[in-house]
């Protein structure tokens, strides 16, 4: 499987894109990303390609969220 690299103009644009992908996974699997990630890390869920991608997107979401939160706190 060939992966694409997408570059965003801002962290906020990237966060929006990742959030949209997470929403698709959540709707498809009827589970929120936080519960999914906890179960995935506990080994309850398989290492299916979709789950690996979902976990990576969720880690990316957490990192972007933290980055933007820190920027906002530095401005205040």
VMD Tcl script that draws the C-alpha trace (Angstrom):
set ca {
  {0.00 0.00 0.00}
  {1.41 3.37 -1.02}
  {1.02 6.23 1.46}
  {0.54 9.87 0.60}
  {2.23 12.72 2.38}
  {-0.02 15.71 2.80}
  {1.35 19.05 3.91}
  {-0.93 21.53 5.64}
  {-0.44 25.26 5.86}
  {-1.09 25.28 9.61}
  {-1.42 23.00 12.60}
  {-5.08 23.97 12.79}
  {-5.68 22.78 9.22}
  {-3.96 19.50 10.06}
  {-6.04 19.11 13.23}
  {-9.25 19.62 11.27}
  {-8.25 17.03 8.66}
  {-7.25 14.45 11.28}
  {-10.48 15.08 13.22}
  {-12.50 14.40 10.08}
  {-10.65 11.10 9.54}
  {-11.22 10.12 13.18}
  {-14.92 10.83 12.78}
  {-15.06 8.44 9.81}
  {-13.40 5.67 11.82}
  {-15.72 6.30 14.77}
  {-18.84 6.14 12.60}
  {-17.63 3.03 10.79}
  {-16.78 1.14 13.99}
  {-19.39 2.68 16.33}
  {-16.72 3.57 18.90}
  {-15.12 6.85 19.91}
  {-11.40 7.26 19.31}
  {-10.47 7.50 22.98}
  {-12.12 4.13 23.77}
  {-10.67 2.60 20.63}
  {-7.14 3.77 21.49}
  {-7.36 2.44 25.04}
  {-8.52 -0.99 23.79}
  {-5.95 -1.00 21.00}
  {-3.10 -0.25 23.41}
  {-4.32 -2.97 25.78}
  {-4.10 -5.49 22.94}
  {-7.86 -6.10 22.91}
  {-8.08 -5.12 19.23}
  {-6.08 -6.67 16.40}
  {-3.26 -5.10 14.40}
  {-5.52 -4.74 11.40}
  {-4.27 -2.09 8.95}
  {-7.34 0.05 9.62}
  {-6.71 -0.04 13.36}
  {-3.03 0.84 12.89}
  {-4.00 3.83 10.76}
  {-6.68 4.87 13.26}
  {-4.21 4.65 16.14}
  {-1.65 6.70 14.20}
  {-4.28 9.33 13.37}
  {-5.33 9.49 17.01}
  {-1.71 9.93 18.17}
  {-1.33 12.69 15.57}
  {-4.56 14.30 16.82}
  {-3.28 14.27 20.42}
  {0.05 15.81 19.41}
  {-1.60 18.54 17.33}
  {-4.12 19.28 20.07}
  {-1.34 19.62 22.64}
  {0.73 21.84 20.33}
  {-2.19 24.20 19.68}
  {-3.13 24.29 23.36}
  {0.43 25.26 24.29}
  {0.46 28.01 21.67}
  {-2.81 29.40 22.99}
  {-1.54 29.33 26.57}
  {1.61 31.21 25.52}
  {-0.49 33.95 23.91}
  {-2.68 34.47 26.95}
}
mol new
graphics top color blue
foreach p $ca { graphics top sphere $p radius 0.5 }
foreach p [lrange $ca 0 end-1] q [lrange $ca 1 end] { graphics top cylinder $p $q radius 0.2 }
display resetview
